[in-house]
Amino acid sequence: VFVATILIFVKGIAWFLTGSVSLLGSLIDSILDLVASLVNFFAVKTSLEPPDDDHRFGHGKAEPIAGLLQSSVILGSAVFLALESISRLLKPIQIENSMIGIWVSLFAILITFALVLYQRHVVRETGSVVIESDSLHYTGDLLMNAAVIAALYISSMVEYNWVDGVFGIAIAIYIAGSAVNIFKTSIDMLMDKEFSKEDREKIFNLVLGNEDVKGMHDLKTRRSGLLSFIQMHVELEPTLSLQEAHAI
């Protein structure tokens, strides 16, 4: 949230001074980052609340619900940017103060890179799906800021002032792609999609690696926020006591 707020401030000033539609696209993306980070903050906070009488499996579904909200807002913004970029293609303008935009984009790359490194550390420590998807989005922002630098440099030349509109459309497509990915991930979690084949194989190997387990079947898996639910039927020797079987 802190990083996105800083970027909105500096990119807003740079867009006002340059009028670049590519920089406008980057500014919109940072505004969406702020919205997404705020939604993620409250979603993670809610999902970590312990189970209660009305939610015996916890509140993990708050994360994918927030994701659906994010994806709809992001997609709408991508459409707006695409329309602005098409308008700029039809009526190109000369980009002014392009160096300001370039320096701002370089600054954005620097602090975004630092954020991505920290997010990856958090993912390793917590396994949070939300933070992992947020980290992937910010990683894409690194490429976007590089594209903005290229657009500003090329568009500053009179004969290539139409390039700004082209980069704006490309950024809009990228933003729309992010919205679709967030939507798919959210739907998968809401629909209790199974773990990947690789993760299910790990579970099989771990369970059958116990010498007291004679077999297993009916493995079912799902995720809800930071929690993973795994259930299965395990086959044991029929002569074991209930206490021994329960321990296994």
Backbone torsions as a table, in degrees:
resi	resn	phi	psi	omega
1	VAL	NA	-43.2	-179.9
2	PHE	-62.4	-47.0	-179.4
3	VAL	-63.0	-45.9	-179.2
4	ALA	-61.9	-37.9	179.5
5	THR	-64.2	-43.3	178.0
6	ILE	-62.0	-44.7	-177.6
7	LEU	-65.8	-37.2	177.7
8	ILE	-61.5	-42.9	-178.6
9	PHE	-62.8	-51.4	-176.0
10	VAL	-72.8	-36.6	178.8
11	LYS	-70.5	-33.3	177.8
12	GLY	-62.9	-43.2	177.8
13	ILE	-65.2	-43.7	-178.2
14	ALA	-64.6	-40.6	178.6
15	TRP	-64.5	-40.2	179.0
16	PHE	-61.7	-36.8	-177.1
17	LEU	-82.3	-27.5	-175.7
18	THR	-103.2	-34.9	-176.5
19	GLY	75.1	13.0	-177.4
20	SER	-73.6	127.8	178.1
21	VAL	-72.0	-26.8	174.9
22	SER	-65.4	-42.2	177.2
23	LEU	-68.1	-33.4	174.5
24	LEU	-61.5	-41.7	178.2
25	GLY	-61.9	-41.3	178.4
26	SER	-66.6	-37.7	177.4
27	LEU	-63.9	-45.4	178.3
28	ILE	-59.6	-41.5	-179.8
29	ASP	-62.6	-38.6	178.8
30	SER	-68.7	-36.6	175.4
31	ILE	-62.4	-42.3	177.8
32	LEU	-65.6	-36.2	176.5
33	ASP	-60.5	-41.4	179.2
34	LEU	-63.4	-46.7	178.7
35	VAL	-60.4	-46.5	-178.7
36	ALA	-62.1	-43.0	-178.4
37	SER	-66.8	-37.4	176.9
38	LEU	-65.9	-44.7	178.5
39	VAL	-62.2	-43.5	178.9
40	ASN	-61.2	-40.2	-179.4
41	PHE	-59.1	-50.6	-178.8
42	PHE	-71.8	-31.6	178.5
43	ALA	-67.2	-45.3	179.0
44	VAL	-64.8	-42.2	179.1
45	LYS	-58.9	-43.5	180.0
46	THR	-69.4	-42.5	-176.7
47	SER	-65.2	-23.7	-179.2
48	LEU	-85.1	-7.5	177.4
49	GLU	-65.1	139.1	-177.1
50	PRO	-66.7	158.6	177.3
51	PRO	-57.8	149.0	176.2
52	ASP	-132.1	-173.4	-175.8
53	ASP	-61.9	-29.9	-178.4
54	ASP	-93.6	-14.8	-177.6
55	HIS	-136.9	77.9	-173.7
56	ARG	-67.8	-23.9	178.9
57	PHE	-95.9	11.0	179.7
58	GLY	92.7	-168.2	-175.6
59	HIS	-119.5	25.9	-174.8
60	GLY	-61.5	-26.7	-177.4
61	LYS	-69.1	-6.4	177.0
62	ALA	-62.4	-32.3	-178.9
63	GLU	-64.9	-54.0	-179.9
64	PRO	-66.6	-30.4	176.3
65	ILE	-62.9	-42.8	176.8
66	ALA	-63.3	-35.7	179.5
67	GLY	-63.6	-39.2	177.8
68	LEU	-63.4	-39.9	177.7
69	LEU	-63.5	-44.4	179.1
70	GLN	-58.8	-47.8	-174.0
71	SER	-62.3	-36.9	-179.8
72	SER	-69.2	-40.6	178.3
73	VAL	-66.4	-43.2	-178.5
74	ILE	-64.3	-42.0	-179.1
75	LEU	-64.3	-40.8	178.1
76	GLY	-62.4	-39.8	178.8
77	SER	-67.4	-35.2	178.7
78	ALA	-64.3	-39.6	178.1
79	VAL	-64.0	-43.4	178.8
80	PHE	-59.5	-46.7	-179.3
81	LEU	-63.4	-40.0	180.0
82	ALA	-61.7	-42.3	178.8
83	LEU	-64.7	-40.8	177.4
84	GLU	-63.5	-40.2	-178.0
85	SER	-69.1	-39.0	177.5
86	ILE	-63.4	-40.7	177.3
87	SER	-61.5	-39.8	179.0
88	ARG	-68.8	-32.7	176.5
89	LEU	-65.1	-40.6	-178.8
90	LEU	-72.1	-32.9	179.9
91	LYS	-132.2	78.4	-178.2
92	PRO	-64.2	148.1	174.1
93	ILE	-127.6	159.3	179.3
94	GLN	-78.5	127.1	179.2
95	ILE	-77.8	128.3	178.6
96	GLU	-108.3	157.1	178.3
97	ASN	52.0	41.3	-175.9
98	SER	-61.6	-30.1	-178.6
99	MET	-64.5	-31.9	177.7
100	ILE	-62.6	-46.0	178.6
101	GLY	-62.8	-38.2	179.8
102	ILE	-64.9	-45.0	-179.9
103	TRP	-65.8	-38.7	178.0
104	VAL	-63.5	-40.6	179.9
105	SER	-67.0	-37.1	176.3
106	LEU	-64.5	-41.2	176.4
107	PHE	-61.9	-41.2	179.5
108	ALA	-62.9	-40.7	178.2
109	ILE	-61.4	-41.7	-176.7
110	LEU	-63.1	-52.6	-175.3
111	ILE	-77.0	-26.3	175.9
112	THR	-68.7	-39.1	177.7
113	PHE	-61.2	-41.9	178.5
114	ALA	-63.6	-39.8	179.1
115	LEU	-64.6	-43.7	-179.7
116	VAL	-60.7	-42.2	178.3
117	LEU	-60.4	-43.0	-179.5
118	TYR	-68.5	-39.7	178.9
119	GLN	-62.1	-40.3	179.1
120	ARG	-63.9	-35.0	175.4
121	HIS	-63.3	-43.7	179.7
122	VAL	-63.8	-40.6	178.9
123	VAL	-62.1	-41.5	177.9
124	ARG	-62.8	-35.9	-176.9
125	GLU	-79.5	-33.6	-171.2
126	THR	-116.1	-25.5	-175.9
127	GLY	72.4	19.1	-177.2
128	SER	-65.6	125.2	178.2
129	VAL	-68.8	-38.2	-179.1
130	VAL	-63.9	-46.8	-179.1
131	ILE	-67.8	-34.4	178.5
132	GLU	-64.5	-44.1	179.2
133	SER	-68.4	-36.0	177.0
134	ASP	-64.3	-39.3	179.1
135	SER	-65.1	-40.7	177.6
136	LEU	-62.4	-38.5	179.7
137	HIS	-64.8	-44.7	179.7
138	TYR	-68.2	-29.8	174.8
139	THR	-63.1	-40.7	175.0
140	GLY	-63.3	-32.1	178.7
141	ASP	-62.8	-30.3	177.1
142	LEU	-60.1	-43.8	178.0
143	LEU	-67.4	-37.7	-179.8
144	MET	-63.2	-44.1	179.7
145	ASN	-64.8	-34.2	175.3
146	ALA	-65.5	-38.9	178.3
147	ALA	-65.5	-38.0	178.6
148	VAL	-63.1	-41.0	178.1
149	ILE	-60.3	-44.8	179.1
150	ALA	-63.2	-42.7	-179.0
151	ALA	-63.6	-42.9	-179.2
152	LEU	-65.5	-40.3	-178.4
153	TYR	-66.7	-46.4	-177.7
154	ILE	-70.5	-40.8	-176.1
155	SER	-70.7	-16.6	179.0
156	SER	-69.1	-15.9	176.3
157	MET	-87.6	131.3	-173.8
158	VAL	-54.3	-44.1	-175.0
159	GLU	-72.1	-11.0	-179.3
160	TYR	-120.7	24.3	-175.8
161	ASN	-68.6	-12.2	177.1
162	TRP	-76.0	-15.3	-177.0
163	VAL	-62.7	-31.8	-179.4
164	ASP	-57.0	-41.8	178.9
165	GLY	-65.6	-37.8	179.7
166	VAL	-64.0	-46.5	178.7
167	PHE	-64.8	-34.8	177.6
168	GLY	-61.1	-42.6	177.9
169	ILE	-64.7	-41.7	179.4
170	ALA	-61.6	-41.5	178.8
171	ILE	-66.0	-37.9	178.3
172	ALA	-62.0	-41.3	178.0
173	ILE	-63.5	-41.2	178.5
174	TYR	-61.6	-45.5	179.9
175	ILE	-61.7	-42.7	178.9
176	ALA	-62.1	-39.3	177.8
177	GLY	-61.6	-39.9	177.3
178	SER	-62.4	-39.8	179.7
179	ALA	-62.7	-42.4	-179.5
180	VAL	-64.4	-42.0	179.7
181	ASN	-63.7	-42.4	178.4
182	ILE	-63.4	-40.9	179.7
183	PHE	-61.2	-47.0	-179.0
184	LYS	-61.9	-44.9	-179.6
185	THR	-62.4	-41.6	-179.4
186	SER	-65.4	-44.3	179.3
187	ILE	-62.7	-42.0	179.3
188	ASP	-57.5	-43.3	-178.7
189	MET	-71.0	-39.5	179.5
190	LEU	-66.8	-32.5	-179.2
191	MET	-90.8	9.9	178.0
192	ASP	54.9	49.4	178.2
193	LYS	-63.3	143.2	179.3
194	GLU	-64.4	157.8	173.0
195	PHE	-61.0	167.0	177.1
196	SER	-65.7	161.1	179.6
197	LYS	-57.5	-39.6	-179.2
198	GLU	-63.2	-44.6	-179.4
199	ASP	-66.6	-37.3	178.6
200	ARG	-66.4	-36.6	177.6
201	GLU	-65.3	-37.1	177.7
202	LYS	-62.2	-41.4	179.5
203	ILE	-63.4	-45.3	177.9
204	PHE	-57.0	-46.9	-177.2
205	ASN	-64.8	-39.5	-179.9
206	LEU	-66.3	-44.3	-177.5
207	VAL	-69.1	-48.5	-178.0
208	LEU	-73.5	-12.0	176.2
209	GLY	-73.4	-13.6	176.0
210	ASN	-80.6	122.4	-174.5
211	GLU	-65.2	-18.8	179.3
212	ASP	-83.9	-11.3	-179.8
213	VAL	-91.0	123.9	-177.2
214	LYS	-95.2	-13.3	179.2
215	GLY	173.0	167.3	176.5
216	MET	-151.7	154.4	178.6
217	HIS	-158.0	176.1	178.8
218	ASP	55.4	43.7	176.2
219	LEU	-71.7	127.6	177.1
220	LYS	-131.0	134.2	-177.6
221	THR	-135.0	153.6	174.5
222	ARG	-164.1	163.2	177.4
223	ARG	-121.0	148.2	175.7
224	SER	-144.6	99.1	-175.4
225	GLY	65.0	-126.9	-179.8
226	LEU	-86.1	-5.8	-176.8
227	LEU	-94.6	142.2	173.8
228	SER	-115.3	129.7	179.6
229	PHE	-108.1	126.8	-179.9
230	ILE	-130.2	126.0	175.1
231	GLN	-134.4	149.9	-176.5
232	MET	-161.6	166.0	171.5
233	HIS	-104.5	126.1	-178.8
234	VAL	-111.1	132.4	-179.4
235	GLU	-95.3	126.3	-179.3
236	LEU	-127.5	170.5	175.7
237	GLU	-64.3	132.7	-177.2
238	PRO	-67.8	-15.6	-177.3
239	THR	-86.2	-5.1	179.7
240	LEU	-67.9	148.5	174.2
241	SER	-75.0	161.8	179.5
242	LEU	-59.6	-37.8	-179.5
243	GLN	-65.6	-41.6	179.9
244	GLU	-67.4	-44.1	180.0
245	ALA	-63.6	-41.1	179.0
246	HIS	-63.8	-38.5	179.0
247	ALA	-63.4	-41.0	179.6
248	ILE	-65.3	NA	NA
